[in-house]
């Protein structure tokens, strides 16, 4: 029975630690397999751009109009969706500035 306890601890470690890591790796591989030209991507270095094409283990990413940089496909960390337009945002908006004509807007007096 005493030999069974360390075995159970090691088994619990692999279930709790290795399984989530395996799922992350599988999700990353699936994301890389589904890349298509026109997808906005973020590299591990933080470079954001639009995928132009993939050839073997290389990916061409357009980081500015007319500027195409070549990265390894493995350097693509995630895809990036563009931010939603301001009218689709809930709440006061991105800048949270009240309208001057809004009678419900809080008023601040200068000292």
Secondary structure, DSSP 8 states (H G I E B T S, - for coil): -HHHHHHHHHHHHIIIIIHHHHHHHHHHHHHHHT--TT-EEEETT--EEEEEEEETTEEEEEEETTEEEEEEGGGEEEE------GGGS-TT-SS----TT-TTS------
